[in-house]
Amino acid sequence: MNNMTIGQYIPGNSWLHHLDPRIKMMSLIMLLISIFLIPIQGNQVDLFMLAGYLLLTILLIMSSQIPILKVLQGLRPILFLLTFTVLIQILIVTPNEKVALTQSVTFYLSWSSIGVLFVWFMFYQWSKKWIRFKTLYFLLSVFVVFFIQYMLPFGNVFDYEVVLYEETVLRALFIFFRIVIIIMLTSLLTFTTMTTDIKDGLEGILLPLKWMKVPVDVLAMMVSLTLRYIPTLLIETNKIMKAQASRGVDFKEASLKEKVTQVISLLIPVFVISFKRAEDLANAMEVRGYVIGQKRTKIDVLKIKHTDFISLFTVVFIMSLTIYQVFFT
């Protein structure tokens, strides 16, 4: 839970921290649209375009003075998804152009490999709590799984062949880096923007919807409160887990039935705390005179500066280059 980065704000004095939230959110939307416009065709040109966006993302992180390791922490909760996606692309997807990078390798799902895999799984579950670099250990375990299937053909149940094709490898790298860039960009937005600024930025972007009688201020308030209380609920959940651990509850070493019971015992106090926090927040907003739908002034009025225009123009230029490369070349 400590790896959850969405909703966290890191104070700083960089140009990204001082950028207008409306420009920042519009730029993020345009960058995400540009990334999704790049087709997944498994060729080097598309991969080079995505590499350019990855370089741009790294430069933005460096200029924001946010530690890059802090941004990369947001990838750990989806590490299994990333690994599974890459394996699916390499092992199952059939390429259009079968340009092989390696020779065919046969893997065996045999009784001997199944037994060793079971032993390895038990060892992995027991040993991972002692390993500091759990991400590298997980990737190593994935390699060990295939190595065991390759080395133990005795008592074969069935076998399958794997060939690394150029197109499937490029597609896997493309999807991997696309997800990484999206997570890093969205994390960078919350790292450099306070929830109040996110609310004001959303109101500014969704302002035309007011003509359609859409409660823009209410929607913006809901989004900002959601982002604000994600870290708070995670902190409260960690406190409950530590309190239960001090009473002898072990969330890592337990049977499936015990883990279900432990999760239920964890969710109930979390829901109670959530409702209590919501009630306290509603009372505080009511005391301060907050009325839904009423016009209100702001302490800090958003003003567009030269850096905002330059940033928006740069993003529009990058998006235009992407559209030209994708649709007109």
N, C-alpha and C positions, 0 to 999 in steps of 0.2 A: 504493500500500500504506500510505502514511502516513495515508490517510483512514479506515482501519479503526479504529473506536472500540470495538467489542465486546471486553470483557476488560480494558480499561484502567481503572485506578482513579486518581482525582485526589484527593489528601488535602485535607481541609477541616474546618471546624468548624461547619457549618450543622446545622440540626435534622434534615435528611434524612440526613446522615452519622451522626448519633447515634440514628436511628430503629432499632428492633429489626428485624433482617433478616427475621424471620418475618412481622412485620406488613407490612414493605415488599414482600415477594414476594407475600403474599396480596392486598395492595392492588393491585399491578400486575396480577395475574391477574384480579381483579374489574373493574378498569378496562378491560382488553382485552376481556373478555367483554361489558361494557356497550357498547363501541365496535362490536363485531361484531353486537350485537343491533339496532342502528339499521339499518333496511332501506334498501336502495339503490333508492329509488323515484323519485328525480329531482325531489322537491318541496322547497320552501324550508324547511318545518318540520324535516325530517331534516337539512338542511344547517345550520340554526341550532343544532340539538342538537350536531352535530359541531363547529361553531364554538365552542360552550361547552367541549367537551373540549380543543380546541386552546388556548383561553385558559387553561384549568386547567393544561395542560402547560407553557405559557410561564411562568405564575406559579410553578410548581414549579421550573423551571430557574432563574428569577431568585432564588428563595429559597434554592436550593442553592449559590449563589455560583459555579456553573460557567459559564464563558463560553458564551453561546448559539451563537457561531460554532463552538466546539468540538463542540457537540452536532449542529449542522447539517452538520459534516463527514461524519457517518455517512450522509448522504443522497447524497453524491457517487458512491459505488460503484453505486447503483441509479438514477442520474439517467437513464440510457438507458431503463431499465424504466418509470420514471415517465412520461417523454415518450412512449414507445410506447403505454402504457396510455391516456393522455389522447387521443392521436391516434386510436386504435382506437375509443374511445367517441364521439368527435366525428364521425369520417368514416364509420364502418361501422355502428354500432348504430342501428337504426331505432326512433324513439320511439313511444310509444303515442298521445300527444297531440302532433300536429305544429304546435306554435306556433313559427313561424319568427322568429328574431331578426334575420336578414339575408336579403337576396335571394340567389338562386342564383348561384354563381360557378363558371365553367367552367375547369378546369385541363387542360392538354394534355401528354401524354407523346409528344412528337414527336422526330424525328431531331435537330432543332436543340436542343431542350431536353435530350435525352440527351447530346449532345456537350458542352454547357455544364455540365451536372451533373457529367460526368466531370472536366472541367477544374476545377470548383469543389471536387470531392472531393480531387483531387490537391493543390490549393492549400491546402485545409483541413488535410490530413495534414502538409504541409510547414510551414505557418505556426503551427499550434497550440502548438508547442514554444516559440515566442517570445511567446506571449500569456500574460499573468499571470492574468487572470480567465478560466480555461478553461470554467467553467460557463456564463457569459454568452455566451462565444464559441460554445459548442455550441448553445445555444438560438437564437442569431442564425443559425447555419448551417441549422437546421431551417426557420426563416422564409425564408431565401434559397432553399432547395430548392423550396418552394411558389411563391415569387415568380417563379423561373425558369420553372416549368411554366405559370404564368399569362401570362407575357409572350411566350413563344416557341411559337406554334401552327404554325410553318412545318414542313411535312413531317410532318403529324400521323399518328401510329400509332393512337392511340385517346385519347379524352377522357372526363372524368368531372366530375360536378357536385357541389359541396359547398354545403350549406345548414346554417347553425348554428341548431339548434333549442334551445329553452329547456330541455327535459328532458335532452337529451344533454350540454349544457354543465354543468348541475347535477350529473348523474351523474359526469361527468369530474372536476369539482371535488371531489365527495364521495369518490371513490376515491383521488384524489391526496392529499387531506388525511388520509384514514384511514391510508394507508401512512406518511405523514409523522409522524403522531401515534404510531403503533406504534413506529417506529424511534426517535423521540425519547424515549419512555417507557422502552424497553428499554435504550437507551444511558445514560439517567439512572440506572437501577438499577446498572449496572456502574461508572459514574463515582463513585457515592457509597457503594459497598459493596465491602469487601475480599473476596477469594476465600475466605478462611477463614470470614468471616461468611456468605457465600453457602452454603458447605457446611453450617454450623450451621443456617442458616435452612431449607435443604432437608430436613435431618434432622428438624427440628421439624415441618415441614408434612407430611412423608411418614411421620411416626411411626405412625399407625394401620396402615400397611401391614406393620409388623413382626409384627402378629398373623397375617398371611397368609404369614409366613416369607419376606418380600421383603427382600433385603439392602440396607436403606435407606442405611446408612453407606457401603457400597461405591458405590452409585449417586451419592450426594452427593459422595464423594471424586472420582469420575470426572468429574463436571460441573465441580467447582471446579478440578481440574487442567487440564481442557480450556480453561476460561476463562483460567486463569493463563498458559498457554503459547502462546496465540494471539498476544499482543504480542511474546513472546520469539522465536517463529518468524518473525514479520514483520521484526523487527530483524535476525535472522540472514540472512534473504533479502535485505534491503537491503544488508547488508555484502557478500554474495556478488555481487550485481549491480554494486556499486561496484568490487569487485575485478576482475570481468570487464570492466567498462567501462574500467578503467585499462590493461587489456591489449588494448584496441581493439575490444571487442564493443559494438555499437550496437543496443540493443533497440528503438529507435524507427524508425530508417532502415534497413530490410532487406527483402529479398523474403520471400514466404511460406515458402519452403523454408528460408531462413536463420533465420527466426523460430522454426520448429519445432525446428531444431537447437539454437538458443539456449535455448529453453524446456527441452529435455531436459537440456542441460548445466547448467541452473539447478536442475531438480528433483532430480537425482541427489545433489548435495551437500546439498540441503535434507533429503532423506530420511535421508542418513547422519547429519547433525547431529541430526535428530529421534530416531533410534534411540540415538544416544550420550547425548542428554539424558535419554531415558527410562531408560537403564541407570544413569546417574548418580543419577537421582531414586530408582530402586528400591533402589540400594545405600544411599543416604542414609536412606531410610525404614526399611530393614532394620537399619541401625546404630542408629537411634533406637528400635528395639523395636516397630515397627509390624507388627501381625499382623492379617490380614484376619479380620473377624468377632469379634475380641476386644473386650470392653468396655474403654473408656478414659475417663478424666476430661478435663475441659477447664480451661484456665487462666482463661478468661473465661466465666462462666456467664450466659446470657441471662436478663434479667429484664424483665417488662413494666412500663412506666412510664405516667404519665398522658398524656404526648404520644402514646404508642402507641395507647392507647384512643381518644383524640380523633381521631387520624388514621384508624383503622379505622372508627369510627362515621361519620366524614365520607364515606368511600368507600362504605360500605354505604348511606348516605342517597342519594348520587349515583346508585348503581346502582339503588336502589328507584325513584327518580324516572324513570330511563330506562325501566325495565320498565313502570312505570305509563303513561308517555307512548306507548310502543310498542304495548302489548297492550290497554290499557283506555281509550284515547281515540280 
